[in-house]
């Protein structure tokens, strides 16, 4: 199994979750970032997201900003994730995949 997976991440200003998440100054909601983690896990390992074991959101991602999502192997079906923009940690955590 590969030790890691990396992809660019960009949420457009027209995403339907944005108007309800601070209408005057939209931020990408954490649940949308976790959805991207789930999609990356499927692309990398062919697994669905079974559980989010840890998640910490350290800094906001704004619509139209580009970030990098990186998954690395942990024990068993677990994977660590980090989302960074220009080297700044936005989110990190531990997820578990399932078939």
C-alpha positions in Angstrom: 0.0 0.0 0.0 1.2 3.5 -0.8 2.6 5.5 2.1 0.8 8.7 1.2 -1.5 10.6 -1.2 -1.6 14.3 -2.0 -3.9 16.5 -4.0 -4.8 20.1 -4.5 -8.0 21.3 -2.9 -10.1 24.3 -4.0 -13.8 25.0 -3.0 -15.5 27.4 -5.4 -17.4 30.5 -4.3 -20.6 29.0 -5.6 -20.6 25.9 -3.3 -24.1 25.5 -1.8 -22.7 25.2 1.8 -21.1 28.7 1.8 -24.1 31.0 2.0 -25.1 29.6 5.4 -21.6 29.6 6.8 -21.1 33.3 7.6 -23.0 34.9 4.7 -21.2 38.3 4.9 -17.7 36.6 5.0 -18.0 33.0 3.9 -15.5 30.3 5.1 -15.3 26.8 3.9 -17.1 24.7 6.6 -15.1 21.9 8.4 -17.6 19.3 7.2 -16.7 20.2 3.6 -13.0 19.8 4.3 -13.9 16.3 5.8 -15.8 15.5 2.7 -12.7 16.2 0.7 -10.7 13.9 3.0 -13.4 11.2 2.3 -13.1 11.7 -1.4 -9.3 11.6 -1.2 -9.4 8.4 0.9 -11.5 6.7 -1.8 -9.2 7.9 -4.6 -6.1 6.7 -2.7 -7.2 3.4 -1.1 -10.6 2.7 -2.6 -12.2 3.0 0.9 -15.1 4.9 2.3 -14.7 7.1 5.3 -15.7 4.9 8.2 -14.9 7.2 11.2 -13.3 10.5 12.0 -11.2 9.7 15.0 -9.7 13.2 15.4 -10.1 16.5 13.7 -8.7 19.8 14.5 -9.4 23.0 12.5 -6.6 25.5 13.1 -7.2 28.2 10.5 -9.9 29.0 7.9 -10.0 28.2 4.3 -11.7 30.8 2.2 -13.6 30.1 -1.0 -11.4 30.0 -4.1 -8.2 29.6 -2.1 -6.1 26.6 -3.1 -4.8 24.3 -0.4 -3.0 20.9 -0.3 -4.6 17.8 1.2 -2.2 15.1 2.3 -3.1 11.7 3.6 -0.5 9.4 5.2 -0.8 5.8 6.3 -1.3 5.1 10.0 -2.1 1.8 11.7 -4.4 -0.6 9.9 -7.1 1.1 8.0 -6.3 4.5 9.6 -4.9 7.5 7.8 -3.7 10.9 9.0 -4.7 14.0 7.1 -3.3 17.5 6.9 -4.7 20.4 4.9 -2.3 23.3 4.3 -2.4 26.6 2.4 1.0 28.2 1.7 2.6 26.1 4.4 0.0 27.1 7.1 -1.8 24.2 8.8 -5.5 24.6 8.3 -6.7 21.2 9.5 -5.3 17.9 10.7 -6.7 14.6 12.0 -7.0 10.9 11.9 -9.6 8.9 10.0 -10.5 5.3 9.5 -11.5 3.8 6.2 -13.8 0.9 5.5 -14.7 -1.1 2.5 
